[in-house]
Amino acid sequence: MPRDVITEADEAVIVQAIQEAERNTSGEIRVHIEETCEGHMLDRAAQVFAYLHMHQTKLRNGVLFYVAMKSHKFAVLGDAGINGVVPKNFWEEINKVVIADFKQGKYAEGLSKGIQMAGDQLKSYFPYAGDHKDINELSDDISFGRDMGKEPTT
């Protein structure tokens, strides 16, 4: 169970990283953690992306960090707005950084580093407007679980 690996303290570190990354951008970052991934991880990440309504941000600049703990699968998925502007190898660079920490059992640290990297790019291309037009369009909480027919538990 992912909740056995990601402690409440880890969760707080990850949520804080999301909030800090989003502080300077209109972009939205979500983290979804589940136990296993059946099938191709990018297909599963895309399902979660859609279920979390990440494609419905105004500027299409959502980024999902998808983790399947027991399956040892990780993916970062960006929406059309961010994918259209980041360097071609950007997502692979995040993957390398995050997975290096995951291999050492440092899940919160790895996710936090990746989130910071994504936030830096989002800030470059989608800066925070600062005029009350920028709202937090998506929850900063981590979503947990496999059943996308029900609301993910946090």
N, CA, C and O atoms as a GROMACS GRO file, in nm:
protein
  616
    1MET      N    1   0.084  -0.118   0.000
    1MET     CA    2   0.000   0.000   0.000
    1MET      C    3   0.089   0.125   0.000
    1MET      O    4   0.180   0.135   0.082
    2PRO      N    5   0.065   0.220  -0.089
    2PRO     CA    6   0.151   0.340  -0.095
    2PRO      C    7   0.158   0.417   0.036
    2PRO      O    8   0.260   0.478   0.067
    3ARG      N    9   0.049   0.414   0.114
    3ARG     CA   10   0.047   0.487   0.240
    3ARG      C   11   0.144   0.425   0.341
    3ARG      O   12   0.179   0.490   0.439
    4ASP      N   13   0.186   0.301   0.317
    4ASP     CA   14   0.286   0.239   0.405
    4ASP      C   15   0.426   0.292   0.376
    4ASP      O   16   0.514   0.287   0.462
    5VAL      N   17   0.447   0.342   0.256
    5VAL     CA   18   0.579   0.391   0.215
    5VAL      C   19   0.587   0.543   0.227
    5VAL      O   20   0.686   0.597   0.275
    6ILE      N   21   0.482   0.611   0.184
    6ILE     CA   22   0.477   0.757   0.191
    6ILE      C   23   0.414   0.795   0.325
    6ILE      O   24   0.293   0.781   0.344
    7THR      N   25   0.496   0.843   0.416
    7THR     CA   26   0.447   0.879   0.549
    7THR      C   27   0.374   1.014   0.544
    7THR      O   28   0.378   1.084   0.442
    8GLU      N   29   0.309   1.049   0.652
    8GLU     CA   30   0.245   1.181   0.660
    8GLU      C   31   0.348   1.292   0.648
    8GLU      O   32   0.322   1.396   0.587
    9ALA      N   33   0.466   1.270   0.706
    9ALA     CA   34   0.574   1.369   0.695
    9ALA      C   35   0.619   1.382   0.549
    9ALA      O   36   0.641   1.493   0.501
   10ASP      N   37   0.632   1.269   0.480
   10ASP     CA   38   0.668   1.272   0.337
   10ASP      C   39   0.562   1.347   0.258
   10ASP      O   40   0.593   1.430   0.172
   11GLU      N   41   0.438   1.317   0.287
   11GLU     CA   42   0.326   1.383   0.217
   11GLU      C   43   0.333   1.534   0.237
   11GLU      O   44   0.312   1.610   0.142
   12ALA      N   45   0.361   1.577   0.358
   12ALA     CA   46   0.371   1.721   0.386
   12ALA      C   47   0.485   1.785   0.306
   12ALA      O   48   0.471   1.896   0.256
   13VAL      N   49   0.598   1.715   0.295
   13VAL     CA   50   0.713   1.765   0.218
   13VAL      C   51   0.675   1.780   0.071
   13VAL      O   52   0.708   1.880   0.008
   14ILE      N   53   0.607   1.681   0.017
   14ILE     CA   54   0.568   1.682  -0.124
   14ILE      C   55   0.467   1.793  -0.151
   14ILE      O   56   0.480   1.866  -0.249
   15VAL      N   57   0.366   1.805  -0.065
   15VAL     CA   58   0.265   1.910  -0.083
   15VAL      C   59   0.330   2.048  -0.072
   15VAL      O   60   0.295   2.139  -0.148
   16GLN      N   61   0.424   2.064   0.020
   16GLN     CA   62   0.494   2.192   0.032
   16GLN      C   63   0.573   2.222  -0.095
   16GLN      O   64   0.578   2.337  -0.139
   17ALA      N   65   0.635   2.120  -0.154
   17ALA     CA   66   0.709   2.139  -0.279
   17ALA      C   67   0.615   2.184  -0.390
   17ALA      O   68   0.650   2.271  -0.470
   18ILE      N   69   0.496   2.126  -0.396
   18ILE     CA   70   0.396   2.165  -0.496
   18ILE      C   71   0.358   2.311  -0.475
   18ILE      O   72   0.354   2.390  -0.570
   19GLN      N   73   0.329   2.347  -0.352
   19GLN     CA   74   0.286   2.485  -0.322
   19GLN      C   75   0.396   2.585  -0.355
   19GLN      O   76   0.368   2.692  -0.408
   20GLU      N   77   0.520   2.552  -0.323
   20GLU     CA   78   0.632   2.641  -0.354
   20GLU      C   79   0.651   2.654  -0.505
   20GLU      O   80   0.675   2.764  -0.555
   21ALA      N   81   0.641   2.542  -0.576
   21ALA     CA   82   0.658   2.545  -0.721
   21ALA      C   83   0.548   2.627  -0.788
   21ALA      O   84   0.573   2.698  -0.885
   22GLU      N   85   0.425   2.616  -0.736
   22GLU     CA   86   0.312   2.688  -0.796
   22GLU      C   87   0.306   2.834  -0.755
   22GLU      O   88   0.231   2.911  -0.815
   23ARG      N   89   0.382   2.873  -0.655
   23ARG     CA   90   0.379   3.010  -0.605
   23ARG      C   91   0.415   3.112  -0.712
   23ARG      O   92   0.365   3.225  -0.710
   24ASN      N   93   0.502   3.074  -0.805
   24ASN     CA   94   0.553   3.167  -0.906
   24ASN      C   95   0.504   3.137  -1.047
   24ASN      O   96   0.562   3.184  -1.144
   25THR      N   97   0.397   3.058  -1.057
   25THR     CA   98   0.349   3.020  -1.190
   25THR      C   99   0.198   3.002  -1.188
   25THR      O  100   0.137   2.978  -1.083
   26SER      N  101   0.139   3.013  -1.306
   26SER     CA  102  -0.003   2.980  -1.319
   26SER      C  103  -0.019   2.830  -1.344
   26SER      O  104  -0.132   2.781  -1.348
   27GLY      N  105   0.092   2.758  -1.362
   27GLY     CA  106   0.087   2.614  -1.386
   27GLY      C  107   0.036   2.538  -1.265
   27GLY      O  108   0.037   2.589  -1.153
   28GLU      N  109  -0.009   2.417  -1.291
   28GLU     CA  110  -0.064   2.330  -1.186
   28GLU      C  111   0.011   2.198  -1.183
   28GLU      O  112   0.035   2.138  -1.288
   29ILE      N  113   0.047   2.153  -1.064
   29ILE     CA  114   0.120   2.028  -1.047
   29ILE      C  115   0.039   1.938  -0.955
   29ILE      O  116  -0.009   1.981  -0.850
   30ARG      N  117   0.025   1.812  -0.995
   30ARG     CA  118  -0.042   1.711  -0.912
   30ARG      C  119   0.049   1.590  -0.900
   30ARG      O  120   0.131   1.564  -0.988
   31VAL      N  121   0.034   1.516  -0.791
   31VAL     CA  122   0.104   1.390  -0.768
   31VAL      C  123  -0.002   1.285  -0.741
   31VAL      O  124  -0.090   1.303  -0.658
   32HIS      N  125   0.008   1.173  -0.813
   32HIS     CA  126  -0.081   1.059  -0.789
   32HIS      C  127   0.005   0.937  -0.761
   32HIS      O  128   0.097   0.906  -0.837
   33ILE      N  129  -0.026   0.868  -0.651
   33ILE     CA  130   0.050   0.750  -0.611
   33ILE      C  131  -0.046   0.634  -0.593
   33ILE      O  132  -0.147   0.644  -0.524
   34GLU      N  133  -0.012   0.523  -0.657
   34GLU     CA  134  -0.090   0.401  -0.640
   34GLU      C  135   0.004   0.284  -0.626
   34GLU      O  136   0.125   0.297  -0.644
   35GLU      N  137  -0.054   0.168  -0.594
   35GLU     CA  138   0.027   0.052  -0.566
   35GLU      C  139   0.086  -0.010  -0.693
   35GLU      O  140   0.207  -0.031  -0.703
   36THR      N  141  -0.001  -0.040  -0.790
   36THR     CA  142   0.045  -0.107  -0.911
   36THR      C  143  -0.006  -0.036  -1.036
   36THR      O  144  -0.102   0.040  -1.032
   37CYS      N  145   0.062  -0.064  -1.145
   37CYS     CA  146   0.022  -0.011  -1.276
   37CYS      C  147   0.005  -0.129  -1.370
   37CYS      O  148   0.101  -0.199  -1.402
   38GLU      N  149  -0.117  -0.150  -1.412
   38GLU     CA  150  -0.144  -0.254  -1.511
   38GLU      C  151  -0.128  -0.190  -1.649
   38GLU      O  152  -0.180  -0.081  -1.673
   39GLY      N  153  -0.059  -0.257  -1.738
   39GLY     CA  154  -0.043  -0.203  -1.872
   39GLY      C  155   0.068  -0.100  -1.880
   39GLY      O  156   0.156  -0.093  -1.793
   40HIS      N  157   0.063  -0.020  -1.985
   40HIS     CA  158   0.168   0.079  -2.011
   40HIS      C  159   0.153   0.198  -1.917
   40HIS      O  160   0.043   0.251  -1.901
   41MET      N  161   0.261   0.240  -1.854
   41MET     CA  162   0.254   0.346  -1.752
   41MET      C  163   0.208   0.479  -1.810
   41MET      O  164   0.137   0.553  -1.742
   42LEU      N  165   0.248   0.513  -1.933
   42LEU     CA  166   0.204   0.641  -1.988
   42LEU      C  167   0.053   0.640  -2.017
   42LEU      O  168  -0.013   0.743  -2.002
   43ASP      N  169   0.000   0.524  -2.056
   43ASP     CA  170  -0.145   0.514  -2.075
   43ASP      C  171  -0.216   0.533  -1.941
   43ASP      O  172  -0.316   0.604  -1.932
   44ARG      N  173  -0.162   0.468  -1.837
   44ARG     CA  174  -0.223   0.481  -1.704
   44ARG      C  175  -0.210   0.624  -1.654
   44ARG      O  176  -0.306   0.678  -1.599
   45ALA      N  177  -0.096   0.686  -1.673
   45ALA     CA  178  -0.078   0.825  -1.630
   45ALA      C  179  -0.178   0.916  -1.703
   45ALA      O  180  -0.232   1.008  -1.643
   46ALA      N  181  -0.201   0.890  -1.830
   46ALA     CA  182  -0.298   0.969  -1.907
   46ALA      C  183  -0.439   0.951  -1.852
   46ALA      O  184  -0.517   1.047  -1.848
   47GLN      N  185  -0.475   0.829  -1.810
   47GLN     CA  186  -0.606   0.805  -1.748
   47GLN      C  187  -0.620   0.887  -1.620
   47GLN      O  188  -0.723   0.951  -1.598
   48VAL      N  189  -0.517   0.883  -1.537
   48VAL     CA  190  -0.519   0.958  -1.410
   48VAL      C  191  -0.525   1.108  -1.439
   48VAL      O  192  -0.599   1.181  -1.373
   49PHE      N  193  -0.449   1.153  -1.536
   49PHE     CA  194  -0.447   1.294  -1.576
   49PHE      C  195  -0.589   1.340  -1.610
   49PHE      O  196  -0.634   1.445  -1.564
   50ALA      N  197  -0.658   1.260  -1.688
   50ALA     CA  198  -0.795   1.294  -1.728
   50ALA      C  199  -0.889   1.288  -1.607
   50ALA      O  200  -0.974   1.375  -1.590
   51TYR      N  201  -0.875   1.185  -1.525
   51TYR     CA  202  -0.963   1.170  -1.410
   51TYR      C  203  -0.949   1.287  -1.312
   51TYR      O  204  -1.047   1.330  -1.251
   52LEU      N  205  -0.828   1.338  -1.299
   52LEU     CA  206  -0.803   1.451  -1.209
   52LEU      C  207  -0.835   1.586  -1.274
   52LEU      O  208  -0.811   1.691  -1.215
   53HIS      N  209  -0.889   1.582  -1.395
   53HIS     CA  210  -0.930   1.702  -1.471
   53HIS      C  211  -0.813   1.797  -1.498
   53HIS      O  212  -0.831   1.918  -1.504
   54MET      N  213  -0.696   1.741  -1.514
   54MET     CA  214  -0.578   1.825  -1.532
   54MET      C  215  -0.575   1.892  -1.669
   54MET      O  216  -0.506   1.992  -1.687
   55HIS      N  217  -0.649   1.839  -1.763
   55HIS     CA  218  -0.656   1.897  -1.897
   55HIS      C  219  -0.751   2.017  -1.902
   55HIS      O  220  -0.766   2.080  -2.006
   56GLN      N  221  -0.813   2.048  -1.790
   56GLN     CA  222  -0.910   2.156  -1.787
   56GLN      C  223  -0.855   2.287  -1.731
   56GLN      O  224  -0.932   2.378  -1.700
   57THR      N  225  -0.725   2.297  -1.717
   57THR     CA  226  -0.668   2.424  -1.671
   57THR      C  227  -0.675   2.525  -1.786
   57THR      O  228  -0.670   2.488  -1.903
   58LYS      N  229  -0.687   2.649  -1.751
   58LYS     CA  230  -0.708   2.756  -1.850
   58LYS      C  231  -0.600   2.757  -1.958
   58LYS      O  232  -0.631   2.772  -2.076
   59LEU      N  233  -0.473   2.743  -1.918
   59LEU     CA  234  -0.362   2.752  -2.012
   59LEU      C  235  -0.306   2.615  -2.052
   59LEU      O  236  -0.202   2.607  -2.117
   60ARG      N  237  -0.377   2.508  -2.013
   60ARG     CA  238  -0.333   2.371  -2.045
   60ARG      C  239  -0.188   2.348  -1.999
   60ARG      O  240  -0.105   2.294  -2.073
   61ASN      N  241  -0.161   2.391  -1.874
   61ASN     CA  242  -0.025   2.383  -1.823
   61ASN      C  243  -0.015   2.300  -1.695
   61ASN      O  244   0.059   2.334  -1.603
   62GLY      N  245  -0.092   2.191  -1.691
   62GLY     CA  246  -0.085   2.099  -1.579
   62GLY      C  247   0.026   1.996  -1.598
   62GLY      O  248   0.057   1.957  -1.711
   63VAL      N  249   0.084   1.953  -1.486
   63VAL     CA  250   0.189   1.851  -1.487
   63VAL      C  251   0.154   1.746  -1.382
   63VAL      O  252   0.130   1.779  -1.265
   64LEU      N  253   0.150   1.620  -1.424
   64LEU     CA  254   0.121   1.510  -1.333
   64LEU      C  255   0.246   1.427  -1.308
   64LEU      O  256   0.316   1.388  -1.401
   65PHE      N  257   0.274   1.402  -1.180
   65PHE     CA  258   0.377   1.308  -1.138
   65PHE      C  259   0.302   1.181  -1.099
   65PHE      O  260   0.229   1.180  -1.001
   66TYR      N  261   0.322   1.075  -1.176
   66TYR     CA  262   0.251   0.948  -1.154
   66TYR      C  263   0.350   0.845  -1.100
   66TYR      O  264   0.457   0.824  -1.157
   67VAL      N  265   0.312   0.779  -0.988
   67VAL     CA  266   0.398   0.680  -0.926
   67VAL      C  267   0.316   0.554  -0.897
   67VAL      O  268   0.208   0.561  -0.838
   68ALA      N  269   0.368   0.438  -0.941
   68ALA     CA  270   0.311   0.308  -0.904
   68ALA      C  271   0.419   0.237  -0.822
   68ALA      O  272   0.517   0.186  -0.876
   69MET      N  273   0.400   0.235  -0.691
   69MET     CA  274   0.505   0.193  -0.598
   69MET      C  275   0.554   0.050  -0.621
   69MET      O  276   0.672   0.029  -0.648
   70LYS      N  277   0.465  -0.048  -0.612
   70LYS     CA  278   0.508  -0.188  -0.623
   70LYS      C  279   0.551  -0.225  -0.764
   70LYS      O  280   0.634  -0.314  -0.782
   71SER      N  281   0.496  -0.158  -0.862
   71SER     CA  282   0.532  -0.185  -1.001
   71SER      C  283   0.663  -0.115  -1.040
   71SER      O  284   0.718  -0.139  -1.148
   72HIS      N  285   0.711  -0.028  -0.952
   72HIS     CA  286   0.834   0.049  -0.978
   72HIS      C  287   0.823   0.127  -1.109
   72HIS      O  288   0.912   0.122  -1.194
   73LYS      N  289   0.712   0.198  -1.124
   73LYS     CA  290   0.690   0.278  -1.245
   73LYS      C  291   0.669   0.423  -1.207
   73LYS      O  292   0.605   0.455  -1.106
   74PHE      N  293   0.724   0.510  -1.289
   74PHE     CA  294   0.714   0.654  -1.266
   74PHE      C  295   0.705   0.724  -1.400
   74PHE      O  296   0.775   0.690  -1.495
   75ALA      N  297   0.618   0.824  -1.406
   75ALA     CA  298   0.606   0.904  -1.528
   75ALA      C  299   0.572   1.047  -1.491
   75ALA      O  300   0.505   1.072  -1.391
   76VAL      N  301   0.617   1.139  -1.573
   76VAL     CA  302   0.577   1.278  -1.562
   76VAL      C  303   0.504   1.309  -1.692
   76VAL      O  304   0.555   1.284  -1.801
   77LEU      N  305   0.384   1.365  -1.678
   77LEU     CA  306   0.302   1.393  -1.794
   77LEU      C  307   0.261   1.539  -1.792
   77LEU      O  308   0.202   1.586  -1.694
   78GLY      N  309   0.292   1.610  -1.898
   78GLY     CA  310   0.254   1.751  -1.909
   78GLY      C  311   0.143   1.770  -2.010
   78GLY      O  312   0.133   1.694  -2.107
   79ASP      N  313   0.061   1.870  -1.989
   79ASP     CA  314  -0.047   1.902  -2.082
   79ASP      C  315   0.009   1.973  -2.205
   79ASP      O  316   0.127   2.006  -2.210
   80ALA      N  317  -0.076   1.996  -2.302
   80ALA     CA  318  -0.036   2.051  -2.432
   80ALA      C  319   0.036   2.185  -2.418
   80ALA      O  320   0.133   2.210  -2.490
   81GLY      N  321  -0.010   2.272  -2.328
   81GLY     CA  322   0.051   2.404  -2.314
   81GLY      C  323   0.195   2.398  -2.271
   81GLY      O  324   0.279   2.470  -2.327
   82ILE      N  325   0.227   2.315  -2.174
   82ILE     CA  326   0.365   2.304  -2.126
   82ILE      C  327   0.449   2.220  -2.222
   82ILE      O  328   0.566   2.250  -2.245
   83ASN      N  329   0.390   2.114  -2.278
   83ASN     CA  330   0.465   2.030  -2.372
   83ASN      C  331   0.509   2.107  -2.495
   83ASN      O  332   0.612   2.075  -2.555
   84GLY      N  333   0.433   2.208  -2.532
   84GLY     CA  334   0.467   2.285  -2.650
   84GLY      C  335   0.584   2.380  -2.633
   84GLY      O  336   0.635   2.434  -2.731
   85VAL      N  337   0.629   2.402  -2.509
   85VAL     CA  338   0.734   2.501  -2.488
   85VAL      C  339   0.860   2.449  -2.419
   85VAL      O  340   0.966   2.510  -2.432
   86VAL      N  341   0.852   2.339  -2.346
   86VAL     CA  342   0.972   2.292  -2.276
   86VAL      C  343   1.066   2.222  -2.374
   86VAL      O  344   1.023   2.173  -2.478
   87PRO      N  345   1.196   2.218  -2.341
   87PRO     CA  346   1.292   2.148  -2.426
   87PRO      C  347   1.253   2.001  -2.443
   87PRO      O  348   1.188   1.943  -2.356
   88LYS      N  349   1.292   1.942  -2.554
   88LYS     CA  350   1.252   1.805  -2.587
   88LYS      C  351   1.290   1.703  -2.479
   88LYS      O  352   1.214   1.609  -2.454
   89ASN      N  353   1.405   1.719  -2.417
   89ASN     CA  354   1.451   1.621  -2.319
   89ASN      C  355   1.410   1.656  -2.176
   89ASN      O  356   1.457   1.593  -2.081
   90PHE      N  357   1.325   1.755  -2.159
   90PHE     CA  358   1.292   1.805  -2.026
   90PHE      C  359   1.234   1.698  -1.936
   90PHE      O  360   1.280   1.681  -1.823
   91TRP      N  361   1.134   1.625  -1.983
   91TRP     CA  362   1.069   1.525  -1.898
   91TRP      C  363   1.166   1.412  -1.863
   91TRP      O  364   1.161   1.358  -1.752
   92GLU      N  365   1.254   1.377  -1.956
   92GLU     CA  366   1.352   1.272  -1.929
   92GLU      C  367   1.450   1.315  -1.820
   92GLU      O  368   1.491   1.234  -1.738
   93GLU      N  369   1.486   1.444  -1.819
   93GLU     CA  370   1.576   1.495  -1.715
   93GLU      C  371   1.511   1.484  -1.577
   93GLU      O  372   1.575   1.444  -1.480
   94ILE      N  373   1.383   1.520  -1.569
   94ILE     CA  374   1.311   1.505  -1.442
   94ILE      C  375   1.307   1.358  -1.402
   94ILE      O  376   1.332   1.325  -1.286
   95ASN      N  377   1.277   1.271  -1.496
   95ASN     CA  378   1.272   1.127  -1.468
   95ASN      C  379   1.402   1.078  -1.407
   95ASN      O  380   1.400   1.006  -1.307
   96LYS      N  381   1.514   1.117  -1.465
   96LYS     CA  382   1.645   1.073  -1.415
   96LYS      C  383   1.667   1.116  -1.270
   96LYS      O  384   1.711   1.037  -1.187
   97VAL      N  385   1.636   1.241  -1.241
   97VAL     CA  386   1.657   1.295  -1.106
   97VAL      C  387   1.568   1.222  -1.005
   97VAL      O  388   1.614   1.180  -0.899
   98VAL      N  389   1.440   1.209  -1.038
   98VAL     CA  390   1.345   1.147  -0.946
   98VAL      C  391   1.379   1.000  -0.924
   98VAL      O  392   1.382   0.954  -0.810
   99ILE      N  393   1.404   0.928  -1.030
   99ILE     CA  394   1.431   0.784  -1.019
   99ILE      C  395   1.560   0.758  -0.942
   99ILE      O  396   1.568   0.658  -0.869
  100ALA      N  397   1.659   0.844  -0.955
  100ALA     CA  398   1.784   0.826  -0.879
  100ALA      C  399   1.755   0.827  -0.728
  100ALA      O  400   1.811   0.745  -0.655
  101ASP      N  401   1.668   0.917  -0.683
  101ASP     CA  402   1.632   0.919  -0.541
  101ASP      C  403   1.540   0.802  -0.505
  101ASP      O  404   1.553   0.745  -0.396
  102PHE      N  405   1.449   0.766  -0.594
  102PHE     CA  406   1.360   0.651  -0.568
  102PHE      C  407   1.442   0.525  -0.543
  102PHE      O  408   1.408   0.446  -0.455
  103LYS      N  409   1.548   0.505  -0.620
  103LYS     CA  410   1.632   0.385  -0.605
  103LYS      C  411   1.697   0.377  -0.468
  103LYS      O  412   1.736   0.269  -0.423
  104GLN      N  413   1.707   0.492  -0.401
  104GLN     CA  414   1.763   0.495  -0.265
  104GLN      C  415   1.652   0.498  -0.160
  104GLN      O  416   1.680   0.514  -0.041
  105GLY      N  417   1.528   0.484  -0.203
  105GLY     CA  418   1.415   0.486  -0.110
  105GLY      C  419   1.376   0.626  -0.066
  105GLY      O  420   1.299   0.642   0.030
  106LYS      N  421   1.427   0.727  -0.134
  106LYS     CA  422   1.400   0.867  -0.099
  106LYS      C  423   1.288   0.921  -0.188
  106LYS      O  424   1.313   1.001  -0.279
  107TYR      N  425   1.166   0.877  -0.161
  107TYR     CA  426   1.053   0.912  -0.247
  107TYR      C  427   1.015   1.059  -0.236
  107TYR      O  428   0.995   1.126  -0.338
  108ALA      N  429   1.005   1.109  -0.116
  108ALA     CA  430   0.966   1.250  -0.097
  108ALA      C  431   1.071   1.342  -0.156
  108ALA      O  432   1.038   1.443  -0.218
  109GLU      N  433   1.198   1.309  -0.135
  109GLU     CA  434   1.306   1.393  -0.186
  109GLU      C  435   1.306   1.393  -0.339
  109GLU      O  436   1.319   1.499  -0.402
  110GLY      N  437   1.291   1.275  -0.398
  110GLY     CA  438   1.290   1.265  -0.543
  110GLY      C  439   1.174   1.342  -0.605
  110GLY      O  440   1.193   1.417  -0.700
  111LEU      N  441   1.055   1.322  -0.549
  111LEU     CA  442   0.939   1.394  -0.601
  111LEU      C  443   0.956   1.545  -0.583
  111LEU      O  444   0.922   1.623  -0.672
  112SER      N  445   1.007   1.585  -0.468
  112SER     CA  446   1.026   1.728  -0.442
  112SER      C  447   1.123   1.791  -0.542
  112SER      O  448   1.099   1.902  -0.591
  113LYS      N  449   1.232   1.721  -0.572
  113LYS     CA  450   1.328   1.773  -0.670
  113LYS      C  451   1.263   1.784  -0.809
  113LYS      O  452   1.280   1.885  -0.878
  114GLY      N  453   1.190   1.681  -0.848
  114GLY     CA  454   1.124   1.684  -0.978
  114GLY      C  455   1.019   1.793  -0.986
  114GLY      O  456   1.006   1.860  -1.088
  115ILE      N  457   0.946   1.810  -0.879
  115ILE     CA  458   0.843   1.914  -0.873
  115ILE      C  459   0.908   2.052  -0.886
  115ILE      O  460   0.857   2.140  -0.955
  116GLN      N  461   1.021   2.071  -0.818
  116GLN     CA  462   1.093   2.198  -0.828
  116GLN      C  463   1.139   2.223  -0.972
  116GLN      O  464   1.128   2.335  -1.022
  117MET      N  465   1.190   2.119  -1.037
  117MET     CA  466   1.234   2.134  -1.176
  117MET      C  467   1.116   2.173  -1.267
  117MET      O  468   1.128   2.262  -1.351
  118ALA      N  469   1.004   2.105  -1.248
  118ALA     CA  470   0.885   2.137  -1.328
  118ALA      C  471   0.838   2.279  -1.298
  118ALA      O  472   0.802   2.354  -1.389
  119GLY      N  473   0.839   2.315  -1.171
  119GLY     CA  474   0.798   2.450  -1.131
  119GLY      C  475   0.885   2.558  -1.193
  119GLY      O  476   0.834   2.663  -1.233
  120ASP      N  477   1.016   2.532  -1.201
  120ASP     CA  478   1.106   2.631  -1.263
  120ASP      C  479   1.072   2.652  -1.410
  120ASP      O  480   1.072   2.766  -1.458
  121GLN      N  481   1.042   2.544  -1.481
  121GLN     CA  482   1.004   2.557  -1.622
  121GLN      C  483   0.867   2.625  -1.635
  121GLN      O  484   0.848   2.710  -1.722
  122LEU      N  485   0.774   2.586  -1.551
  122LEU     CA  486   0.642   2.650  -1.555
  122LEU      C  487   0.654   2.800  -1.530
  122LEU      O  488   0.588   2.880  -1.596
  123LYS      N  489   0.740   2.836  -1.433
  123LYS     CA  490   0.760   2.978  -1.401
  123LYS      C  491   0.815   3.054  -1.521
  123LYS      O  492   0.778   3.168  -1.546
  124SER      N  493   0.906   2.989  -1.596
  124SER     CA  494   0.965   3.054  -1.714
  124SER      C  495   0.861   3.082  -1.822
  124SER      O  496   0.862   3.188  -1.885
  125TYR      N  497   0.773   2.985  -1.843
  125TYR     CA  498   0.678   2.995  -1.955
  125TYR      C  499   0.538   3.042  -1.914
  125TYR      O  500   0.463   3.096  -1.996
  126PHE      N  501   0.503   3.020  -1.789
  126PHE     CA  502   0.371   3.056  -1.739
  126PHE      C  503   0.384   3.128  -1.605
  126PHE      O  504   0.344   3.074  -1.502
  127PRO      N  505   0.441   3.250  -1.605
  127PRO     CA  506   0.463   3.321  -1.479
  127PRO      C  507   0.332   3.354  -1.408
  127PRO      O  508   0.227   3.368  -1.470
  128TYR      N  509   0.342   3.366  -1.278
  128TYR     CA  510   0.228   3.402  -1.197
  128TYR      C  511   0.186   3.545  -1.229
  128TYR      O  512   0.270   3.636  -1.229
  129ALA      N  513   0.059   3.565  -1.257
  129ALA     CA  514   0.010   3.698  -1.297
  129ALA      C  515   0.005   3.794  -1.179
  129ALA      O  516   0.029   3.914  -1.195
  130GLY      N  517  -0.027   3.744  -1.060
  130GLY     CA  518  -0.027   3.829  -0.942
  130GLY      C  519  -0.139   3.930  -0.934
  130GLY      O  520  -0.132   4.022  -0.852
  131ASP      N  521  -0.240   3.917  -1.015
  131ASP     CA  522  -0.348   4.016  -1.017
  131ASP      C  523  -0.484   3.954  -0.986
  131ASP      O  524  -0.588   4.001  -1.034
  132HIS      N  525  -0.483   3.852  -0.907
  132HIS     CA  526  -0.604   3.780  -0.867
  132HIS      C  527  -0.669   3.705  -0.983
  132HIS      O  528  -0.774   3.644  -0.966
  133LYS      N  529  -0.608   3.709  -1.102
  133LYS     CA  530  -0.657   3.628  -1.213
  133LYS      C  531  -0.604   3.486  -1.199
  133LYS      O  532  -0.666   3.391  -1.247
  134ASP      N  533  -0.488   3.473  -1.133
  134ASP     CA  534  -0.430   3.342  -1.110
  134ASP      C  535  -0.494   3.280  -0.988
  134ASP      O  536  -0.483   3.333  -0.877
  135ILE      N  537  -0.560   3.169  -1.009
  135ILE     CA  538  -0.619   3.095  -0.898
  135ILE      C  539  -0.561   2.955  -0.899
  135ILE      O  540  -0.514   2.907  -1.003
  136ASN      N  541  -0.564   2.890  -0.786
  136ASN     CA  542  -0.519   2.751  -0.778
  136ASN      C  543  -0.630   2.666  -0.837
  136ASN      O  544  -0.730   2.638  -0.770
  137GLU      N  545  -0.613   2.624  -0.962
  137GLU     CA  546  -0.718   2.553  -1.034
  137GLU      C  547  -0.734   2.408  -0.991
  137GLU      O  548  -0.842   2.351  -1.006
  138LEU      N  549  -0.629   2.348  -0.937
  138LEU     CA  550  -0.632   2.208  -0.897
  138LEU      C  551  -0.577   2.192  -0.756
  138LEU      O  552  -0.494   2.271  -0.711
  139SER      N  553  -0.625   2.092  -0.687
  139SER     CA  554  -0.581   2.064  -0.551
  139SER      C  555  -0.431   2.037  -0.548
  139SER      O  556  -0.375   1.980  -0.642
  140ASP      N  557  -0.366   2.078  -0.440
  140ASP     CA  558  -0.224   2.049  -0.420
  140ASP      C  559  -0.203   1.916  -0.349
  140ASP      O  560  -0.090   1.867  -0.341
  141ASP      N  561  -0.310   1.858  -0.297
  141ASP     CA  562  -0.300   1.732  -0.225
  141ASP      C  563  -0.259   1.618  -0.317
  141ASP      O  564  -0.289   1.619  -0.436
  142ILE      N  565  -0.191   1.521  -0.259
  142ILE     CA  566  -0.157   1.400  -0.332
  142ILE      C  567  -0.282   1.315  -0.343
  142ILE      O  568  -0.357   1.303  -0.246
  143SER      N  569  -0.305   1.257  -0.458
  143SER     CA  570  -0.415   1.161  -0.471
  143SER      C  571  -0.354   1.021  -0.462
  143SER      O  572  -0.248   0.994  -0.517
  144PHE      N  573  -0.423   0.935  -0.392
  144PHE     CA  574  -0.378   0.798  -0.372
  144PHE      C  575  -0.485   0.704  -0.424
  144PHE      O  576  -0.605   0.733  -0.414
  145GLY      N  577  -0.443   0.591  -0.478
  145GLY     CA  578  -0.538   0.486  -0.507
  145GLY      C  579  -0.550   0.449  -0.653
  145GLY      O  580  -0.502   0.519  -0.741
  146ARG      N  581  -0.615   0.339  -0.675
  146ARG     CA  582  -0.626   0.280  -0.808
  146ARG      C  583  -0.763   0.303  -0.870
  146ARG      O  584  -0.773   0.319  -0.992
  147ASP      N  585  -0.868   0.306  -0.791
  147ASP     CA  586  -1.004   0.308  -0.844
  147ASP      C  587  -1.039   0.447  -0.894
  147ASP      O  588  -1.073   0.535  -0.815
  148MET      N  589  -1.031   0.466  -1.023
  148MET     CA  590  -1.061   0.596  -1.080
  148MET      C  591  -1.213   0.616  -1.098
  148MET      O  592  -1.256   0.720  -1.148
  149GLY      N  593  -1.291   0.519  -1.057
  149GLY     CA  594  -1.437   0.534  -1.060
  149GLY      C  595  -1.487   0.607  -0.937
  149GLY      O  596  -1.601   0.655  -0.933
  150LYS      N  597  -1.401   0.616  -0.837
  150LYS     CA  598  -1.434   0.685  -0.713
  150LYS      C  599  -1.335   0.799  -0.694
  150LYS      O  600  -1.227   0.798  -0.752
  151GLU      N  601  -1.372   0.894  -0.614
  151GLU     CA  602  -1.281   1.005  -0.585
  151GLU      C  603  -1.157   0.951  -0.518
  151GLU      O  604  -1.168   0.875  -0.422
  152PRO      N  605  -1.036   0.988  -0.565
  152PRO     CA  606  -0.914   0.942  -0.498
  152PRO      C  607  -0.911   0.989  -0.353
  152PRO      O  608  -0.953   1.101  -0.321
  153THR      N  609  -0.861   0.905  -0.268
  153THR     CA  610  -0.849   0.944  -0.128
  153THR      C  611  -0.720   1.021  -0.108
  153THR      O  612  -0.620   0.996  -0.176
  154THR      N  613  -0.723   1.113  -0.014
  154THR     CA  614  -0.602   1.191   0.013
  154THR      C  615  -0.557   1.167   0.154
  154THR      O  616  -0.456   1.223   0.197
   0.00000   0.00000   0.00000
